[in-house]
Amino acid sequence: MTTEPPKKPSVLFACVHNAGRSQMAAAFLTTLSEGAIEVRSAGSQPAGKINPSAVEAMAEVGIDMSSEIPKVLTTEAVQESDVVITMGCGDECPYFPGKRYEDWVLEDPAGKGVESVRPIRDEIRSRIEGLIESLISANR
């Protein structure tokens, strides 16, 4: 009798533009979970490109987001995720019963310089570290 390995938990970060906060969160989760968690990010009204100050702030901590592009939030992405973390998209994010939802209230880095984005980046990293711990311990 073979037992299947536990299913990898999946997380979706959703915001309006998918250009700053959700991209930084996805990059941190991808890097810090070392592949143990499936990661998605999307926006209800995706921007044309990633926030350059967010890219620079993440590069300072060794994470390259320069090739990322904002993606549109789909119902399928929400359905396929175990945890949905919203960052200011409010009622534009689809809701499905039985999913774990968290709303992270974070300052929007849009239009800010890298010095203003650093504290947002650091807050996101701290929340990601807690999220990883909760997902890994729940999956044991």
MARBAFI-86925 format. One record per atom (N, C-alpha, C, O, CB): x, y, z negated. Coordinates in steps of 0.05 Angstrom, whole numbers, padded with zeros to 5 digits, always signed. Each point is the difference from the previous one (the first is absolute). Glycine has a CB too. Layout:
BEGIN
XYZ...
This chain:
BEGIN
+00017-00024+00000-00017+00024+00000+00018+00025+00000+00017+00003-00018-00054-00028-00006+00033+00042+00043+00016+00024+00002-00017+00024-00011-00024+00002+00005+00050-00020+00035-00012+00035-00054-00014+00024-00010+00010+00023+00017+00024+00003+00005-00029-00022-00052-00014+00036+00054+00007+00023+00016+00014+00021-00018-00008+00003-00023-00031-00012+00055+00058+00023-00022+00012+00021-00016-00021+00022-00005-00018+00003+00017+00064-00012+00002-00044+00023-00041-00020+00021-00005+00000+00020+00023+00020+00008+00011-00015-00014-00061-00029+00016+00057-00003+00020+00021+00014+00025-00008-00003+00009-00023-00041-00029+00038+00058+00032+00003+00014+00025-00005-00021+00022-00004-00018+00003+00017+00058-00018+00011-00039+00030-00050-00020+00022-00003+00005+00021+00021+00022+00004+00010-00024-00013-00059-00020+00023+00057+00002+00021+00020-00011+00026-00011-00020+00001-00014+00017-00036+00051+00016+00057-00029-00007+00027-00009-00002+00018+00024+00016+00000+00018+00007-00008-00062-00044+00024+00043-00005+00021+00020+00001+00027-00013-00014+00005-00020-00014-00036+00048+00045+00049-00018+00001+00027-00009-00015+00017+00020+00007+00000+00024+00038-00006-00048-00065+00020+00015-00017+00016+00018-00001+00029-00009-00005+00006-00023-00022-00047+00034+00031+00059+00008-00003+00028-00004-00012+00013+00025-00008-00015+00018+00047+00016-00052-00039+00025+00035-00012+00013+00024+00019-00002+00024-00008-00010+00021-00018+00041-00052+00050-00020+00028+00018+00002+00023+00020-00023+00004+00012-00002+00021-00017+00051-00027+00009-00065-00014+00019-00023+00001+00027+00010+00010+00014-00012+00016-00051-00020-00007+00045+00056-00020+00025+00012+00009+00020+00005-00023+00023+00006+00005-00048+00015+00032+00016-00023-00062+00017+00006-00023-00003-00020-00022+00015-00020-00002-00019+00068+00014-00015-00043-00030-00004-00017-00024-00003-00029+00006+00015-00017-00011-00035+00056-00011+00002-00046+00040-00005-00029+00005+00024-00013+00014+00005-00023-00005-00055+00033+00009+00063+00005+00013+00024-00011+00013+00023-00004-00020+00014-00020+00001-00027+00043+00041+00017-00004-00061+00020-00003-00020-00006-00024-00018+00017-00016-00006-00008+00065+00007-00035-00052-00009-00008-00022-00017+00005-00027+00014+00010-00019-00012-00045+00049-00010+00027-00031+00048+00004-00025+00015+00030-00007+00002+00007-00023-00002-00050+00032+00028+00059+00011-00020+00029-00004+00002+00012-00010-00026+00016-00018+00000-00014+00053+00036-00010-00023-00058+00010-00009-00026-00009-00028-00006+00016-00017-00009-00017+00064-00008-00025-00053+00022-00010-00027-00007+00014-00021+00018+00007-00021-00010-00051+00041-00004+00047-00014+00039+00014-00019+00018+00028-00005-00010+00009-00023-00001-00036+00039+00040+00042+00005-00046+00027-00002-00009+00003-00013-00027+00015-00019-00004-00004+00059+00031-00026-00030-00047+00003-00010-00027-00012-00027-00005+00009-00014-00019-00010+00061+00005-00019-00056+00029-00012-00026-00004+00016-00022+00015-00004-00024-00004-00041+00045-00001+00064-00012+00022+00017-00019+00015-00016-00021+00015+00008-00023+00001+00028+00031-00035-00058+00001+00046-00015-00019+00016-00021-00016-00015-00014-00016+00013+00053+00015+00017-00041+00004-00056-00019-00016-00016-00028+00010+00003-00019-00015-00008+00056+00005-00024-00041+00034+00043-00027+00012+00002-00003+00009+00029+00018+00013+00012-00019+00001-00061-00022-00020+00061-00007+00010+00027-00009+00029-00003-00016+00006-00017+00003-00053+00033+00024+00064+00001-00005+00029-00003-00012+00012+00025+00009-00006+00022+00029+00009-00054-00058+00014+00028-00013+00015+00023-00003+00029-00009-00002+00005-00024-00022-00047+00041+00023+00060+00002-00007+00028-00006-00015+00011+00024+00005-00008+00023+00035+00014-00054-00059+00012+00025-00016+00011+00022-00013+00026-00010-00001+00006-00024-00007-00052+00043-00003+00061+00000-00013+00025-00006-00027+00002+00014-00004-00010+00022+00048+00031-00029-00062-00006-00006-00027+00003+00012+00001+00019+00024-00016-00002+00018-00005-00006-00063+00041+00027+00044+00004+00018+00023+00030+00003+00004+00012+00020-00008-00055+00006-00001+00056-00047+00021+00029-00001+00001+00012+00025+00014-00010+00010+00020+00007-00059-00020+00026+00058-00012+00015+00022+00012+00014-00010+00025+00001-00023+00006+00005+00045-00052+00006-00003+00060+00015-00007+00024+00027-00012-00006+00011-00015+00016-00034+00051+00007+00035-00030-00047+00026-00010-00007+00003+00000-00030-00015+00013-00015+00035+00004+00059+00000-00031-00053+00007-00002-00029+00011+00027-00009+00014+00014+00015-00005-00063-00012-00016+00057-00028+00010+00024-00012+00030-00001-00002+00011-00018-00013-00054+00024-00013+00057+00013+00039+00030-00002+00000+00012+00004-00028+00021-00011-00005-00022+00029+00052-00012-00003-00064+00010+00002-00028-00003-00026-00015+00017-00006-00017-00029+00055+00017-00009-00064+00005-00003-00027-00012+00022-00019+00010+00012-00015-00015-00062+00022+00011+00055-00006+00030+00022-00016+00012+00026+00006-00013+00016-00017-00008-00041+00015+00052+00031+00029-00047+00026+00008-00012+00001-00008-00029+00021-00010-00009-00019+00049+00040-00024-00036-00046+00001-00007-00029+00004-00030-00004+00014-00008-00018-00045+00047+00009+00019-00055+00027+00004-00029-00003+00028-00008+00009+00012-00019-00012-00061+00012+00021+00060+00020+00011+00028-00005+00009+00019+00004-00023+00020-00014-00003-00032+00027+00050+00006+00007-00064+00018+00006-00023+00001-00024-00020+00020-00002-00014-00032+00050+00019-00008-00065-00005+00001-00024-00017+00004-00025+00016-00005-00022-00010-00026+00045-00022+00041-00020+00056+00009-00023+00016-00022-00014+00015+00004-00023+00009+00031+00018-00041-00058+00018+00036-00022-00013+00015-00005+00016+00026-00006+00024-00001-00015-00042-00042+00023+00005+00065-00003+00013+00026-00029-00003+00010-00009-00022+00006+00057+00013+00005-00062+00031-00010-00028+00000+00010-00002+00014+00027-00022+00005+00010+00005-00004-00057+00040+00005+00059+00000+00017+00024-00014-00013+00024-00010+00015+00018+00052+00004-00034-00045-00045+00017-00013-00013+00023-00029-00005-00005-00014-00011+00017+00057-00010-00005-00054+00028-00036-00028-00005-00006-00018+00019+00015+00008+00022+00007+00005-00039-00052-00037+00008+00051-00020+00017+00013-00026-00002-00016-00007-00021-00010+00029+00015+00056-00037+00028-00048-00026-00001-00013-00019-00019+00015-00001+00000+00024+00008+00047-00041-00022-00062+00001-00018-00020+00011-00029+00007-00009-00004+00011-00021+00041-00047+00022-00056+00028+00016-00028+00005-00007-00010-00021-00020+00006-00024+00003-00013+00045+00043-00009-00012-00065-00012-00017-00020-00023-00015+00013-00019+00011+00011+00032+00020-00048-00012-00058+00036-00021-00017+00011-00014-00015-00022+00012-00006-00021+00013+00003+00064-00049-00005-00038-00015-00017-00018+00015-00026-00005+00000-00011-00022-00044+00032+00037+00055-00032+00007+00015-00025-00002+00023+00002-00019+00005-00019-00016-00018+00008+00063+00028+00033-00047+00023+00003-00018-00009-00001-00029+00013-00011-00017+00011+00039+00052-00047-00016-00040-00011+00000-00028-00009-00029-00007+00007-00009-00022-00022+00058+00026+00001-00062+00014-00010-00027-00005+00023-00020-00005-00002-00018-00016-00038+00029+00044+00063-00007-00014+00022-00019-00002+00018+00006-00024+00019-00016-00004-00020+00012+00054-00004+00025-00065+00017+00007-00022-00012-00007-00027-00024+00002-00004+00042+00035+00031-00001-00046-00045-00010-00007-00027-00003+00025-00017-00018+00003-00016+00041-00048+00019-00004+00064+00001+00000+00025-00016-00001+00023+00020+00015+00001+00019+00011-00023-00057-00044+00041+00033-00002+00024+00017+00006+00024-00018-00014+00005-00019-00020-00026+00051+00056+00035-00025+00007+00024-00016-00005+00024+00017+00013+00004+00021+00022-00030-00047-00053+00043+00017-00007+00024+00014+00015+00024-00011+00006+00001-00024-00051-00020+00035+00051+00038+00006+00016+00023-00007-00013+00025+00013+00011+00012+00018+00032-00039-00022-00067+00034-00006-00012+00024+00010-00018-00003+00025-00006+00020+00013+00044+00002-00032-00046-00047+00025-00018-00002+00024-00029-00001-00009-00018+00000+00017+00054-00024+00008-00042+00022-00051-00027+00002-00010-00019-00019+00013+00005-00024+00002+00004+00071-00011-00032-00036+00018-00021-00017+00011+00006-00011+00027-00015-00016+00011-00017+00043-00037+00054-00018+00039+00006-00010+00026+00013-00028+00000+00003-00012+00021+00004+00059-00007-00001-00057-00037+00012-00027-00002-00023-00020-00004-00016+00003-00018+00059+00016-00002-00044-00040+00037-00021-00020-00002+00003-00015-00027+00022-00003-00010-00024-00002+00060-00021-00003-00061-00001-00014-00025-00011-00028+00004-00021-00003+00012+00017+00047-00037+00017-00064+00014-00010-00027+00000+00001-00012-00028+00020+00001-00013-00005-00007+00061-00038-00005-00057+00000-00012-00027+00021-00022-00003+00006-00014+00020-00055+00025-00024+00059-00014-00020+00019-00022-00005+00029+00007+00005+00017-00017-00006-00053-00013+00017+00041+00054-00002+00028+00008+00004+00009+00017-00023-00017+00012-00014+00011-00013+00064+00031+00002-00055+00011+00017-00021+00006+00027+00013+00015+00002+00019+00005-00041-00045-00033+00060+00016+00004+00027+00010+00013+00017-00021-00006-00002-00024-00034-00002+00054+00059+00021-00022+00013+00019-00017+00001+00026+00016+00006+00001+00024+00021-00036-00050-00033+00057+00012+00003+00027+00013+00024+00014-00014-00002+00007-00023-00048-00004+00035+00071+00001+00003+00024+00013-00011-00002+00029+00007+00001+00008+00024+00027-00049-00020-00031+00058-00024-00001+00029+00004+00028+00010+00001+00014+00001-00020-00059+00003-00003+00054+00003+00047+00027+00010+00004-00001+00025+00017-00017+00003+00017+00036-00050-00020-00001+00065-00002+00002+00024+00016+00006-00007+00029+00015-00018+00006+00001+00045-00046-00029-00013+00058+00004-00005+00029+00026+00014+00009+00003+00024-00004-00053-00027+00012+00069-00012+00004+00026+00012+00008-00002+00016+00026+00020+00011+00009+00002-00049-00032-00046+00038+00036-00002+00014+00026+00008+00029-00003-00009+00015-00018-00028-00045+00031+00055+00039+00006+00009+00028+00001+00020+00007-00022+00007+00024-00002-00051-00014+00021+00053-00029-00035+00019+00006-00021+00029-00008+00009+00003-00018+00016-00040+00011-00051+00056+00021+00023+00028-00007+00005+00008-00024-00016-00014-00008-00018+00024+00056+00028+00013-00059-00004+00009-00024-00014+00003+00003-00030-00005-00018-00015+00029+00006+00057-00017+00037-00051+00003+00004-00029-00027-00003-00014-00001-00007-00024+00040+00037+00032-00061-00024+00005-00027-00003-00011-00010-00029+00003-00018-00008-00014+00009+00056+00024+00020-00063+00009-00009-00027+00005+00014-00020-00019-00011-00021-00006+00003+00033+00054+00032-00005-00058+00015-00019-00017-00017-00008-00025-00001-00024-00006+00044+00046+00021-00056-00003-00030-00015-00009-00023-00024-00019+00008-00007-00018-00015+00021+00061-00009-00026-00038+00047-00022-00017+00010+00011-00027+00006-00011-00021-00008-00013+00061+00027+00047-00041-00006+00014-00026+00006+00005-00015-00025-00005-00024-00001+00026+00044+00042-00010-00007-00061+00008-00013-00025-00025-00011-00015+00001-00021-00012+00039+00051+00009-00062-00015+00004-00025-00009-00013-00010-00024+00015-00010-00019-00013-00001+00066-00001+00012-00047+00040-00009-00023+00016+00017-00025-00007-00011-00022-00004-00004+00053+00041+00041-00027-00039+00018-00023-00007-00008-00012-00027-00001-00024-00003+00038+00045+00030-00041-00004-00046-00008-00009-00027-00026-00016+00001-00002-00022-00012+00025+00062-00008-00043-00031+00035-00025-00014+00002+00004-00026+00015-00013-00020-00006-00012+00063+00006+00042-00043+00021+00005-00025+00015+00013-00021-00018-00008-00024+00002+00013+00051+00040+00013-00019-00059+00013-00019-00018-00020-00013-00018+00001-00025-00004+00041+00052+00006-00061-00012-00012-00022-00011-00017-00018-00018+00016-00009-00021-00010+00011+00061-00018-00008-00032+00053-00017-00016+00017+00012-00027+00006-00013-00021-00002-00005+00063+00022+00044-00042-00014+00014-00025+00006-00002-00019-00024-00006-00024+00002+00038+00048+00029-00026-00013-00055-00001-00016-00024-00028-00012-00004-00002-00024-00007+00037+00053-00014-00056-00014+00025-00027-00010-00003-00007-00021+00021-00014-00020-00007+00000+00064-00013+00023-00041+00044-00007-00019+00021+00016-00026-00002-00010-00022+00004-00001+00060+00026+00037-00036-00037+00016-00023-00003-00009-00017-00024-00001-00024+00001+00040+00049+00020-00044-00011-00044-00009-00015-00023-00027-00013+00004-00006-00021-00011+00033+00052-00018-00045-00018+00044-00027-00011+00005+00002-00024+00020-00018-00016+00000-00002+00061-00008+00042-00046+00023+00003-00021+00020+00015-00025-00010+00004-00019+00014-00005+00055+00021+00010-00035-00060+00016-00022-00011-00018-00023-00008+00010-00021-00010+00024+00053-00007
